[in-house]
Amino acid sequence: MMMIERRSLMTIALWKTAGWAVLALIAASVAVLWSWNTLAGDLFALPDMQFRHAFAVVLLTGILVTVFSFASRRRSHAA
């Protein structure tokens, strides 16, 4: 009985963390979209960005930061 309750709490915590991660990803995408359309669109007369492009930029940035972070940790431990 105790194991079921513990697993249930872990599942709830996992979903809560996943929800916050998705919310942060959407918020960062909106911030990139707004800043690009405000700065680049108005100041430099560049084309406006769509939400899917901002989402892709945020996702790609997160992936690159993760990869380089793991690579630098691995290199520092190998030396």
N, C-alpha and C positions, 0 to 999 in steps of 0.2 A: 504494500500500500504506500509506503514512504517513497519507494522508488518511482512510482507513477506520479506522485505529486512533484518530485524533484525534476523529472523529465518534462512535466507539463510547465513548470516554471522556467526551465531552460528554453523550451520552445517559445514561450511568451517573450522571453528576453531576446531571443534570436529574431523574432518577428518585429519587435520594437526597434531593435538596432537596424534591421533592414529597412524599416519604414523611415527612420531618421536619415539613413544613407540616401534613400530615394528622394526624400524631401531636400536634402542638401544638394544633391545633383541637379534637381530642378531649379532650386534657388540660384545656384551658381550659373546655370545656363541662362536664366532670366537676366542675371547681372551682366554676363558677357554680351547677351543680345542687346540689352539697353545701352551698355557702354559703347559697343561697336556702332549701333545705329545713331547714337548721339554724337560721338566723336568723329568717326570716319565718314558717316553719311553727311553730316552738316558741315564739318570743318574741311574735309578733303574731297567732298563731292564723290565719294565712292558708293557703290551700290549697297543697298540695305541687306542685312543678314536675316535669314529665316531662323526659326527656332531650332530646326533640325541641324543646321550648321553650328549654332552655338552649343547645342547638346554634344555634337561630335567633337568640337574643340575642347570642351570640358572633359569629356571621356578620354580623348587622346592625351591630354595633359596629365590626367590622373594615372593613366597607364605608363606614360614615360617617366613620371616622377617615381612610381613604384619600381619600375625596372632599374632605373639608375640608382635608386636607394639600395636595392638588393645587391646590385653590382658593386657599389662602393663598400658595402658591408663585407661582401665576400672577399674583395681585394684586400681590405684592411686586416681580415682574419688570416688570410693566406700568407701575409708577410711576416 
